[in-house]
Amino acid sequence: MFRNKTILAVVPARGGSKGVLKKNIREILGIPIVGIAGMLISQIECIDYRVVSTDDPEIASIATQFGLEVPFLRPEELSGDRIGDVHVLQHALETVEKLKNVTIDIVLMIQPTSPMRKISHVMDCLSKQYDGDYDSVITVSETDLKFHPYKQFEISNENLSWFDKQNGDKIVGRQDLTKTYHKNGACYAINRNFLLDCEKEATPIGEKSSYVITEDMISIDKEEDFQRVEKIINSISKSINEFIRTSA
């Protein structure tokens, strides 16, 4: 428990993947990325329940080797590539509560595709969620001003136009831009009642949500991302286990 709150960690890891085949069990420094998530979660003692939500028996088998439970296989209707995080987390929460006969207070979503997270990132989210009683607390990274929304374009046929038509053509220099941030998938700490009441399909962010700013993360989407992450971790630590325990 975390300050008398019951914590459920959910690792969403479906079997299908369009970008990289069997992405969730591909390895970084010899460890499948679903296993990296499991290793980290297993070292956080205040987490009461640690489950993987998957439709794939192979992923389920590997996840158990790294400390994750598989109390259910995700149903087919929640396994497509158009299914949002909210429905997957609601299913995991309701299933665990029923199977374990418990009431969860905070749900952590730990996505395998963000393997550069550290224990401190998760604990920072948990602490802020507890102290502020937010709908959710998520990790974000600062967006490089080169990719600021006001500097983006849309392309339609052969026509180029500002993505933000009201503000795009008014920007002269970097000094005109305010900082923006993007979610990086390292950690979500979500209030149980908000999650169950959430009618959104995608990201569980409510009217009263907050953030933890982290260093830039690489979210794995394509083949070269594995090499990039491995190179960064190798430059900092001797092992995955050492890396996840370093300070943010």
C-alpha positions as CSV (number, residue, x, y, z in Angstrom):
1,M,0.0,0.0,0.0
2,F,1.0,3.6,-0.5
3,R,0.0,5.8,2.5
4,N,-3.0,3.5,3.1
5,K,-4.0,3.5,-0.6
6,T,-4.2,0.2,-2.5
7,I,-2.3,0.3,-5.7
8,L,-2.8,-1.7,-8.9
9,A,-0.2,-1.6,-11.7
10,V,-1.3,-2.5,-15.1
11,V,1.0,-3.3,-18.0
12,P,-1.0,-3.2,-21.3
13,A,0.7,-5.5,-23.8
14,R,-1.4,-6.8,-26.6
15,G,0.0,-9.3,-29.1
16,G,-0.8,-7.5,-32.3
17,S,1.5,-4.8,-33.5
18,K,1.6,-3.1,-36.9
19,G,4.9,-1.2,-36.6
20,V,7.1,-3.9,-35.1
21,L,6.2,-7.6,-35.0
22,K,5.9,-8.9,-31.5
23,K,7.0,-5.5,-30.2
24,N,6.2,-6.1,-26.5
25,I,8.6,-9.1,-26.3
26,R,11.4,-7.6,-28.3
27,E,14.5,-7.3,-26.2
28,I,16.7,-4.4,-25.1
29,L,20.0,-5.5,-23.5
30,G,18.7,-9.0,-23.5
31,I,15.4,-8.3,-21.7
32,P,11.9,-8.1,-23.4
33,I,10.4,-4.7,-23.0
34,V,7.4,-6.2,-21.1
35,G,9.9,-7.7,-18.8
36,I,11.6,-4.3,-18.2
37,A,8.3,-3.0,-17.1
38,G,7.8,-6.0,-14.8
39,M,11.3,-5.6,-13.3
40,L,10.6,-2.0,-12.4
41,I,7.2,-2.7,-10.9
42,S,8.5,-5.6,-8.9
43,Q,11.0,-3.3,-7.1
44,I,8.3,-0.9,-5.9
45,E,7.1,-2.5,-2.7
46,C,4.1,-0.2,-2.2
47,I,2.4,-1.7,-5.3
48,D,-0.1,-4.3,-4.1
49,Y,-1.1,-5.9,-7.5
50,R,1.0,-6.2,-10.6
51,V,-0.8,-7.5,-13.7
52,V,-0.2,-7.6,-17.4
53,S,-3.2,-7.1,-19.7
54,T,-2.6,-9.1,-22.8
55,D,-4.5,-11.3,-25.3
56,D,-1.3,-13.2,-26.2
57,P,-0.3,-16.4,-24.2
58,E,3.4,-15.9,-25.2
59,I,3.5,-12.4,-23.7
60,A,1.6,-13.7,-20.6
61,S,4.2,-16.4,-20.1
62,I,7.2,-14.0,-20.5
63,A,5.5,-11.4,-18.2
64,T,5.3,-13.9,-15.3
65,Q,9.0,-14.5,-15.5
66,F,9.5,-10.8,-14.5
67,G,7.1,-10.6,-11.6
68,L,3.8,-9.8,-13.3
69,E,0.6,-11.7,-12.7
70,V,-1.8,-12.9,-15.5
71,P,-5.1,-13.3,-13.7
72,F,-7.0,-13.0,-17.0
73,L,-6.4,-12.8,-20.8
74,R,-7.7,-9.7,-22.4
75,P,-10.9,-10.4,-24.4
76,E,-10.9,-10.1,-28.2
77,E,-13.1,-7.0,-28.2
78,L,-10.4,-5.1,-26.3
79,S,-7.4,-6.4,-28.3
80,G,-7.7,-4.4,-31.6
81,D,-5.4,-1.5,-32.6
82,R,-8.3,1.0,-32.3
83,I,-8.9,0.2,-28.6
84,G,-8.0,3.1,-26.2
85,D,-6.2,2.9,-22.9
86,V,-9.3,3.7,-20.8
87,H,-11.3,0.6,-21.8
88,V,-8.3,-1.7,-21.2
89,L,-7.6,-0.2,-17.8
90,Q,-11.3,-0.3,-16.8
91,H,-11.4,-4.0,-17.7
92,A,-8.2,-4.7,-15.7
93,L,-9.4,-2.8,-12.7
94,E,-12.9,-4.4,-12.5
95,T,-11.5,-7.9,-13.1
96,V,-8.8,-7.6,-10.4
97,E,-11.2,-6.1,-7.9
98,K,-13.6,-9.0,-8.5
99,L,-11.0,-11.8,-8.5
100,K,-9.1,-10.4,-5.4
101,N,-12.2,-9.1,-3.6
102,V,-10.6,-5.8,-3.0
103,T,-11.2,-2.1,-3.8
104,I,-8.3,-0.4,-5.6
105,D,-7.6,3.3,-4.9
106,I,-5.0,4.2,-7.6
107,V,-4.3,2.5,-10.9
108,L,-0.8,2.8,-12.4
109,M,-0.5,2.3,-16.2
110,I,3.1,1.3,-17.1
111,Q,3.4,1.0,-20.8
112,P,6.2,-1.4,-22.1
113,T,6.9,0.9,-25.0
114,S,8.4,3.5,-22.7
115,P,11.4,1.5,-21.3
116,M,13.4,4.5,-20.2
117,R,11.2,5.1,-17.2
118,K,12.8,4.9,-13.7
119,I,11.4,4.0,-10.3
120,S,11.6,7.6,-9.3
121,H,9.2,8.6,-12.1
122,V,6.6,6.2,-10.8
123,M,7.0,7.3,-7.2
124,D,6.8,11.0,-8.2
125,C,3.4,10.3,-9.9
126,L,2.1,8.3,-7.0
127,S,3.1,11.0,-4.5
128,K,1.5,13.8,-6.5
129,Q,-1.6,11.8,-7.1
130,Y,-2.0,11.1,-3.4
131,D,-1.2,14.7,-2.3
132,G,-3.5,16.4,-4.9
133,D,-6.2,13.8,-5.2
134,Y,-6.2,14.4,-8.9
135,D,-8.2,12.6,-11.6
136,S,-4.8,11.5,-12.9
137,V,-1.1,12.4,-12.9
138,I,0.9,11.7,-16.0
139,T,4.5,12.0,-17.0
140,V,5.3,14.6,-19.7
141,S,8.4,15.8,-21.5
142,E,9.1,19.3,-22.9
143,T,8.5,19.5,-26.6
144,D,11.4,21.0,-28.6
145,L,10.3,24.4,-29.9
146,K,11.2,23.3,-33.4
147,F,8.1,21.1,-33.2
148,H,5.8,23.6,-31.5
149,P,2.1,23.3,-32.6
150,Y,2.2,26.8,-34.0
151,K,5.0,25.8,-36.4
152,Q,3.2,22.8,-37.9
153,F,1.5,22.6,-41.2
154,E,-1.3,20.6,-42.8
155,I,-1.0,19.2,-46.4
156,S,-4.1,18.7,-48.5
157,N,-3.5,17.6,-52.1
158,E,-0.9,20.1,-53.2
159,N,-1.8,22.8,-50.7
160,L,0.1,23.8,-47.6
161,S,-1.6,25.5,-44.7
162,W,-0.9,26.3,-41.1
163,F,-2.2,23.6,-38.7
164,D,-3.2,26.4,-36.3
165,K,-4.6,28.9,-38.8
166,Q,-5.3,31.5,-36.2
167,N,-1.8,31.7,-34.7
168,G,0.7,29.9,-37.1
169,D,1.5,32.9,-39.4
170,K,1.9,35.3,-36.4
171,I,5.1,33.6,-35.0
172,V,8.3,35.5,-35.9
173,G,10.8,33.9,-33.5
174,R,11.3,31.4,-30.7
175,Q,10.7,34.1,-28.2
176,D,7.0,34.3,-29.3
177,L,6.4,30.6,-28.3
178,T,5.4,29.4,-24.9
179,K,6.6,26.0,-23.8
180,T,4.5,22.9,-24.7
181,Y,4.7,19.4,-23.4
182,H,3.8,15.9,-24.6
183,K,2.8,12.8,-22.8
184,N,5.7,10.3,-22.9
185,G,4.0,7.1,-21.6
186,A,6.4,6.5,-18.7
187,C,3.7,6.5,-16.0
188,Y,0.0,7.3,-15.4
189,A,-1.4,7.4,-11.8
190,I,-5.2,7.4,-12.1
191,N,-7.9,7.8,-9.4
192,R,-10.1,4.7,-9.4
193,N,-13.5,6.5,-9.4
194,F,-12.4,8.8,-12.2
195,L,-11.2,5.8,-14.3
196,L,-14.5,3.9,-13.8
197,D,-16.6,7.0,-14.7
198,C,-14.4,8.0,-17.6
199,E,-16.2,7.9,-20.9
200,K,-13.2,8.7,-23.0
201,E,-11.6,5.9,-25.1
202,A,-8.1,7.1,-25.3
203,T,-6.0,8.8,-22.6
204,P,-7.3,9.0,-19.0
205,I,-6.9,12.8,-18.6
206,G,-9.7,14.7,-16.8
207,E,-10.5,18.2,-15.8
208,K,-8.4,17.8,-12.7
209,S,-5.3,16.1,-14.0
210,S,-1.7,17.0,-13.2
211,Y,1.8,16.1,-14.4
212,V,5.3,15.1,-13.6
213,I,7.9,16.5,-16.0
214,T,10.6,14.1,-16.9
215,E,13.6,14.0,-19.2
216,D,12.9,13.3,-22.8
217,M,11.7,9.7,-23.4
218,I,11.7,7.5,-26.5
219,S,8.4,5.7,-27.1
220,I,9.1,2.6,-29.1
221,D,7.2,2.7,-32.4
222,K,9.7,1.4,-35.0
223,E,12.8,-0.8,-35.3
224,E,15.4,1.9,-34.9
225,D,13.9,3.0,-31.6
226,F,15.2,-0.2,-30.0
227,Q,18.7,0.6,-31.0
228,R,18.4,4.2,-29.8
229,V,17.1,3.2,-26.4
230,E,19.8,0.5,-26.0
231,K,22.5,3.0,-26.9
232,I,21.3,5.5,-24.3
233,I,20.9,3.0,-21.5
234,N,24.3,1.5,-22.3
235,S,25.9,4.9,-22.1
236,I,24.5,5.5,-18.6
237,S,24.4,2.1,-16.8
238,K,25.8,-1.4,-16.9
239,S,22.4,-3.0,-16.8
240,I,18.7,-2.4,-17.1
241,N,18.3,-2.9,-13.4
242,E,20.9,-0.3,-12.6
243,F,19.4,2.1,-15.0
244,I,15.8,2.0,-13.6
245,R,17.2,2.7,-10.1
246,T,19.2,5.8,-11.0
247,S,17.8,9.2,-10.1
248,A,15.6,11.0,-12.6
